Amino acid sequence: MKDFNELDIAVLIPCYNEEVTIARVVEDFRKALPQAAVYVYDNNSADRTIERAEAAGAVVGRERLQGKGHVVRRMFSDIEADVYVLVDGDDTYEASAAPALIEHLESEKLDMVNGARITNLKEAYRLGHRFGNKLLTGLVQQIFGKQIDDMLSGYRVFSRRYVKSFPALSSGFEIETELTVHALELHMPISEVKTDYKDRPEGSVSKLSTYRDGFRILKTIVILVKEERPLLFFTWLFAALSLVSLGLAVPIVMEYLHTGLVPRFPTAILATGVMLLAFHALFSGLILDTVTHGRREMKRMAYLAVRR
C-alpha cells in the first residue's frame, strides 16, 4: 500500500445551509487527514456557510443548480486526486474513521468503500429513515446485488478510476442510489465498513424529506432498472399487461364456450389490444437488453481507461 503522504487525497463536502456545522466538519477532516485538501462546494446557501468554510481552511466552490446530485457531479468533474472522500456537511459522520476507510480502499485495491452507519441514537437516525433505507436498499440488493447494506450513507471513499468514470445523472439525494448501482453494474471491487453516526448539533436542520425524497429515490431505482435491466423491467410489464388481458378475456371465452356468442365485443377487442401491448413490451425488453450490454461494455472501457 502507498504511504498516505504519497496519495493526493481530496475531501469533498457538498453543502446547503450548514453554517452551524461546516466549520467543525472542515476542522475535523483537516485534523484526521492533514495531508488532504478539503473542498466545500456550496449549493446556493442563504446563510454563512461559505464564510465559515473559508475561515476553517476549506477550498470553496459553488454550484448554482440546486440539488446534491448537481453538486457531486460538479465536484467529481472539477477536482483531481488519487483518493476522494465524500461526506455530508452536517457533522453526523466521524472524520476519525476516514484514515481507516482510505487504508481499506488502498490495501484491498478497491474502487469504493461505503461507510455503513451504526448508532443507538434514535434522533440521529430516525425510524422513518431507517425503514426507508432498509426498504430501498433491499430492493436494490434484490435487483443489482447484495454488497451494500446502507445504500443511502453519505460517507464514502472512492478511487480516481471510480470518480472519473461516474456519469452522475441524478440531481438530488438520489445520487447515493446512483453511486451504488454504478459500482454494482460494472462489477467494481467495493466494500463496506461500519462507521459511527451521531446526532446533528443543536440548530442544524436536516434537508432530507422522508416521503418526498423517498419517492424520488424509489423513482430513481425504477429508472435504473429500466436502463440497466430492461429485460427484467419489460418482463414485469409484460406480465402485468398479460394478467389484465387475461382478466378481461377469460369471462368472454367462458361465455362463448357455453353459448357460442360474444356479447361483449368491445371488451374482447380491448383484451386483444392489451395482449398485443404486452408482447410489444416483451420484445422491446429483448431489444433493449442487447443495447444495454453494448452500453455497459462502453462504460467498462471508460472505467478501465482511467488510471487507478
C-alpha positions in Angstrom: 0.0 0.0 0.0 1.1 3.6 -0.7 2.0 5.8 2.2 -0.7 8.4 2.8 1.9 11.1 2.1 2.2 9.8 -1.4 -1.5 10.0 -2.0 -3.3 13.0 -3.3 -6.4 12.9 -1.2 -9.4 15.2 -1.6 -12.2 15.5 0.9 -15.4 16.6 -0.8 -18.2 18.2 1.2 -21.4 19.3 -0.6 -23.2 21.9 1.4 -26.5 23.7 1.6 -27.2 26.0 4.6 -24.8 24.3 7.0 -23.3 27.3 8.8 -23.9 25.6 12.2 -21.7 22.6 11.3 -19.5 23.2 8.4 -16.5 24.7 10.2 -16.4 21.8 12.6 -16.6 19.3 9.8 -13.7 21.0 7.9 -11.6 21.2 11.0 -12.2 17.6 11.9 -11.2 16.3 8.5 -8.2 18.6 8.3 -7.1 17.1 11.6 -7.9 13.5 10.6 -6.3 13.9 7.2 -3.7 16.7 7.5 -2.3 15.9 4.0 -5.7 16.2 2.3 -7.2 19.1 0.5 -10.7 19.8 1.9 -13.2 21.2 -0.6 -16.6 22.6 0.2 -19.0 23.3 -2.7 -21.9 25.5 -1.7 -25.3 25.0 -3.3 -27.0 28.4 -3.0 -26.9 28.7 0.8 -28.7 31.6 2.3 -26.7 31.6 5.4 -22.9 32.0 6.3 -21.8 28.5 5.1 -19.3 29.9 2.6 -17.7 32.3 5.1 -17.4 29.7 7.8 -16.0 27.1 5.4 -13.3 29.5 4.2 -12.5 30.6 7.7 -11.9 26.9 8.7 -9.5 26.5 5.8 -11.5 24.8 3.1 -11.2 25.4 -0.6 -14.7 26.7 -1.5 -16.5 26.3 -4.8 -20.1 26.9 -5.9 -22.8 25.0 -7.8 -25.8 27.0 -8.9 -28.0 24.1 -10.0 -30.0 23.1 -6.9 -29.6 19.6 -5.6 -26.9 17.3 -4.1 -26.6 15.4 -7.3 -25.6 18.5 -9.2 -23.0 19.4 -6.5 -21.4 15.9 -6.6 -21.3 15.9 -10.4 -19.5 19.3 -10.3 -17.0 18.2 -7.6 -16.2 15.0 -9.4 -15.6 17.0 -12.6 -13.6 19.8 -11.1 -11.3 18.1 -8.6 -8.3 16.0 -9.4 -7.0 13.5 -6.8 -5.9 9.9 -6.2 -8.5 9.2 -3.5 -11.8 11.0 -2.8 -13.6 11.2 0.5 -17.2 12.2 0.0 -19.0 13.3 3.2 -22.1 15.4 4.2 -21.5 18.7 5.8 -23.9 18.1 8.7 -21.4 16.8 11.2 -23.1 13.4 11.7 -20.1 11.3 10.4 -16.9 10.7 12.2 -13.9 12.2 10.5 -11.6 10.0 12.6 -12.9 7.0 10.5 -11.5 8.4 7.3 -7.9 7.1 7.5 -9.2 3.5 8.1 -11.6 3.8 5.1 -8.8 5.0 2.9 -6.4 2.3 4.1 -9.0 -0.3 3.3 -9.6 1.2 -0.1 -5.8 1.2 -0.9 -4.8 -2.1 0.7 -7.6 -4.1 -1.0 -7.3 -2.1 -4.2 -11.0 -1.2 -4.2 -12.9 1.5 -6.1 -15.4 2.3 -3.4 -15.7 1.9 0.4 -19.1 2.7 1.8 -19.4 3.9 5.4 -22.3 2.0 6.8 -24.0 3.9 9.6 -24.3 2.4 13.1 -25.9 4.3 16.0 -28.1 3.7 19.0 -29.4 7.3 19.0 -33.0 7.4 17.6 -32.8 11.1 16.8 -29.6 10.7 14.8 -31.2 8.1 12.5 -35.0 8.4 12.7 -37.2 5.3 12.4 -38.8 6.5 9.2 -35.3 7.0 7.6 -34.2 3.6 8.9 -37.2 1.8 7.5 -37.0 3.7 4.2 -33.3 2.9 3.9 -33.8 -0.8 4.6 -36.7 -1.0 2.1 -34.9 0.8 -0.7 -31.5 -0.9 0.0 -33.3 -4.3 0.0 -34.9 -3.5 -3.3 -31.5 -2.6 -4.9 -29.9 -5.7 -3.4 -32.5 -8.0 -4.9 -32.0 -6.5 -8.4 -28.4 -5.4 -8.6 -26.5 -7.4 -5.9 -26.1 -7.6 -2.1 -22.7 -6.0 -1.4 -24.0 -2.8 0.2 -26.2 -2.8 3.3 -26.5 1.0 3.8 -27.1 2.4 0.3 -28.1 5.9 1.4 -25.0 6.6 3.5 -23.4 10.0 2.8 -19.9 8.8 3.7 -17.9 7.1 1.1 -14.3 6.8 -0.2 -13.6 6.4 -3.9 -10.7 5.7 -6.2 -9.9 8.1 -9.1 -11.0 5.4 -11.5 -14.4 5.4 -10.0 -14.9 9.1 -9.8 -13.8 9.9 -13.4 -16.0 7.1 -14.9 -19.1 8.0 -12.9 -21.8 9.7 -15.1 -23.7 11.4 -12.2 -27.1 11.9 -13.8 -29.1 12.4 -10.6 -30.0 15.9 -9.3 -30.9 15.3 -5.6 -30.5 12.9 -2.7 -31.0 10.0 -5.1 -27.3 10.4 -6.0 -26.4 7.8 -3.3 -28.5 5.2 -5.1 -26.8 6.0 -8.4 -23.4 5.8 -6.8 -24.2 2.3 -5.5 -25.8 1.0 -8.7 -22.9 2.3 -10.9 -20.4 0.2 -8.9 -22.6 -2.9 -8.8 -23.4 -2.7 -12.6 -19.7 -2.6 -13.6 -18.8 -5.2 -11.0 -16.2 -2.9 -9.4 -14.3 -4.1 -6.3 -16.2 -2.4 -3.5 -16.6 -2.9 0.3 -18.5 -1.6 3.3 -17.1 -0.6 6.7 -19.3 0.2 9.7 -18.8 3.8 10.9 -20.3 5.7 13.9 -23.2 8.0 13.1 -24.2 10.8 15.5 -26.9 13.5 16.2 -26.9 16.7 14.3 -25.7 19.6 16.6 -28.4 21.8 18.0 -29.6 24.4 15.5 -28.7 22.2 12.5 -31.7 21.0 10.4 -31.9 18.0 8.0 -32.7 18.8 4.4 -33.9 15.3 3.8 -37.7 14.8 3.5 -38.6 11.2 4.4 -41.5 10.9 2.0 -40.6 13.3 -0.8 -37.0 12.2 -1.2 -38.0 8.6 -0.5 -40.3 8.6 -3.5 -37.6 10.3 -5.6 -35.2 7.6 -4.7 -37.8 4.9 -5.5 -38.4 6.6 -8.8 -34.6 6.6 -9.5 -34.5 2.8 -8.7 -37.3 2.2 -11.2 -35.5 4.3 -13.9 -32.2 2.5 -13.2 -33.9 -0.9 -13.5 -35.4 0.2 -16.9 -32.0 1.5 -18.0 -29.7 -1.3 -16.6 -32.1 -4.3 -16.5 -34.5 -3.6 -19.4 -35.4 -7.3 -19.9 -36.4 -7.6 -16.3 -38.3 -4.3 -16.3 -40.3 -5.1 -19.5 -40.9 -8.7 -18.5 -42.6 -7.3 -15.4 -44.6 -5.0 -17.7 -45.4 -7.9 -20.0 -46.6 -10.0 -17.0 -48.8 -7.2 -15.7 -50.4 -6.4 -19.1 -50.9 -10.2 -19.7 -52.8 -10.6 -16.5 -55.0 -7.6 -17.3 -55.7 -9.0 -20.8 -56.5 -12.5 -19.4 -58.7 -11.0 -16.7 -60.8 -9.3 -19.4 -60.7 -12.3 -21.8 -61.5 -15.3 -19.6 -65.2 -14.4 -18.9 -65.7 -13.7 -22.6 -64.1 -17.1 -23.6 -66.1 -18.9 -20.9 -69.4 -17.4 -22.1 -68.5 -18.2 -25.7 -67.9 -21.8 -24.8 -71.3 -22.0 -23.1 -73.4 -20.1 -25.6 -71.4 -19.7 -28.8 -71.9 -15.9 -28.6 -69.6 -13.0 -27.9 -71.9 -10.4 -26.4 -69.2 -8.0 -25.1 -67.3 -7.5 -28.4 -65.6 -4.2 -27.4 -64.2 -5.9 -24.3 -62.8 -8.7 -26.5 -61.1 -6.1 -28.7 -59.7 -4.4 -25.6 -58.3 -7.7 -24.3 -56.7 -8.4 -27.6 -55.1 -4.9 -27.7 -53.8 -5.2 -24.2 -52.2 -8.6 -25.0 -50.6 -7.1 -28.1 -49.1 -4.4 -25.9 -47.8 -7.0 -23.5 -45.9 -8.8 -26.3 -44.7 -5.4 -27.6 -43.2 -4.7 -24.2 -41.6 -8.1 -24.1 -39.9 -7.7 -27.5 -38.8 -4.1 -26.5 -37.1 -5.6 -23.5 -35.3 -8.2 -25.6 -34.0 -5.5 -28.0 -33.1 -3.0 -25.3 -31.3 -5.7 -23.3 -28.9 -6.1 -26.3 -28.4 -2.3 -26.4 -27.7 -2.2 -22.7 -25.0 -4.8 -23.0 -23.2 -2.6 -25.5 -23.6 0.4 -23.3 -22.3 -1.5 -20.3 -19.2 -2.5 -22.3 -18.6 1.1 -23.2 -18.9 2.2 -19.6 -16.5 -0.6 -18.6 -14.0 0.6 -21.2 -14.3 4.2 -19.9 -13.7 2.9 -16.4 -10.6 0.9 -17.4 -9.2 3.9 -19.4 -8.7 5.8 -16.1 -5.5 5.1 -14.2 -6.1 3.9 -10.7 
